């Protein structure tokens, strides 16, 4: 392909993604579904005309990781903290944590029944299927009422973070001891301290940089710190969430010394520009990631009845646990929040980050595709039903 052909294809993908977002805003059908279908369609065309392509699996994890960082960062920049939100934050954290643990347990048992492999391997492979995708959940609840929206934003962000922590912990500790939990506590405290230092340092830089290009520098530093943290198996997504929350709430800190050193005149305008930049960059990365993921899927593997049946069983387990927990412990969030538990970018990233020796061939990308596709479809049906019943409310996020 010539350079101009590549440019035409890339531009067309972004245009299609924009149109898909418009469709999603009107129908509640997640744009991710349409991007996946577009990727599958392109793969069928490429196979039919025998066009030579690259091995996109090599760049998929990198695209997804940067996209995840920017999506979580964008979501956190919309969150305003207030003391009366402590109950919501606590409820969202407990929901993310307990549902994650229960879902991993059930899916571990399902995978064990499918493969007969040792429980440890089944447990590790169950984690990617058990994490809520904030990359899909957050944009999908834009038109829900304020109470539902803030719960989903916090819960899905916590689920991403806890999922990464759990996978790192599982991979690093094949034999769990008391020392394993001690190391986990030390790592968590360290990343929290690193988050505090990074937040203050980056805010200070924002106020002192006079160059007309500074937001990509801030985002690049943020991504680099994330990558370094992840290299040492630290849950650096905490840092991303913390930085966004800190920036959007820094002006509420009343300490005189802090305000004189860190708060500057154009902070509000800079936050608007930073949010816009991160949102548009995340949009581009999300577009290419899901199109390429759809492109790399071998659709013919879904012709197997056992794959479809077992995928539906996994989906059933996910939703039974979700609705059971919300019904008994968060009854005010049963509908429509019960449907908003999509699998997506984070699930794919966690799966591809599994070391090869831990992957079970019987539980491959067809199962992952089934769960991603199925959970998004169920979510869209649930959200469309809630819209008809008047549970949605166009309103800006003011948490």
Secondary structure, DSSP 4 states (H G I P E B T S, - for coil): --HHHHHHHHHHHHHHHHHHHHHHHHH---HHHHHHHHHHHHHHHHHHHT-----THHHHHHHHHHHHHHHHHHHHTT----GGGHHHHHHHHHHHHHHHHHHHHHHHHHHHHHH---HHHHHHHHHGGGS--HHHHHHHTTTB-HHHHHHHHHHHHHHHHHHHHHHHHHHH-SS--HHHHHHHHHHHHHHHHHHHHHHHHHHHHHHH--SS--HHHHHHHHHHHHHHHHHTT--THHHHHHHHHHHHHGGG---HHHHHHH--TTHHHHHHHHHHHHHHHHHHHHHHHHHHHHHH--GGGGG-HHHHHHHHHHHHHHHHHHHHHHHHH-GGG-TTGGG-----HHHHHHHHTS-GGG--TTS-HHHHHHHHHHHHHHHHHHHHHHHHTT-B-------
